[in-house]
Amino acid sequence: MNVAYPLTILSDLHVGHPASYLTDPEALAPLLRDTATVVFNGDTVEMLWVGNRDRAQEQLEAISQTCLSRGIRPVFLNGNHDPVVSSANYLDLCDGAVLVTHGDILFHEVAPWSWEARVVGPEHTRLLKEMDEQARTDLHERLVAAKRASLRLEMHEPRRAGRGFGGLALALWEAWPPWRALKVLYCWAKAPGLAAGLARQFRPRARVVIIGHTHYAGVWQRSGRVVINTGSFLPFSGRSLVRVEPNRVEVWSVVPHEKEWRPGHVLWSEEVRPLEKALT
């Protein structure tokens, strides 16, 4: 996919989730300044939660209009909560030096800490068994399998915290039973290494891997690569954005200001080249 630079990457807005901080896409306006393309890296809207399915397409169009009205191109990548918003599951940027994908492919159960893992895991196993060897080594096909596994939840009615309880209900939901918190911490610790391994297997030239999914914002060095997680717009989660030029990547904090979200300060910045060039 051809995209124009400068480019901004956000993820995990979870518009439509009862606890999402983002109810009006216009609140993102300060984050969109001085950019030509905005990439929404998965879980932009809630499509699998039954309480929001009927409104998800309207919310997606509102986000698109917020960008288009400013002359900015919106690009949506599929996540596990919105697995069919786009035909794209990943982007290769900066001549292959940067890989952008939601991150749900990192875990076989997609979200091992979730109640829905018991549904998604077996479905993902079934889909992988149906693939031939060539498909299993293709990034696009593997990402499609992960998204199809998440779609299995459309036939499943997950329990969800109600809107009236907001962040408190979300905290109780995420923390019980106690093993769920331990599983979350385990996945937080594993995700950067798994993301670096994903690049090593499918995009060996990628110096930087940009994900979301786990809601744990940060920048890590793993196996000669930089892994960036942009966090989420849900409570108890940090959030950041990534700005990409043809040969530079910057990570900025995202901070609230009145009813808007604004760029804070630079957390990490580096010129990037594909690994095979950087190592010569």
Secondary structure, 3 states (H helix, E strand, C coil): CCCCCCEEEECCCCECCCCCCCCCHHHHHHHHCCCCEEEEECCCECCCCCCCHHHHHHHHHHHHHHHHCCCCEEEEECCCCCCCCCCCCEEEEHHHCEEEECCHHHCCCCCCCCCCHHHHHHHHHHHHHHCCHHHHCCHHHHHHHHHHHHHHHHHCCCCCCCHHHHHHHHHHHHHCCHHHHHHHHHHHHHHHHHHHHHHHHHCCCCCEEEECCCCCCEEEEECCEEEEECECCCCCCCEEEEEEECCEEEEEEEEEECCEEEEEEEEEEEECCCHHHHCC
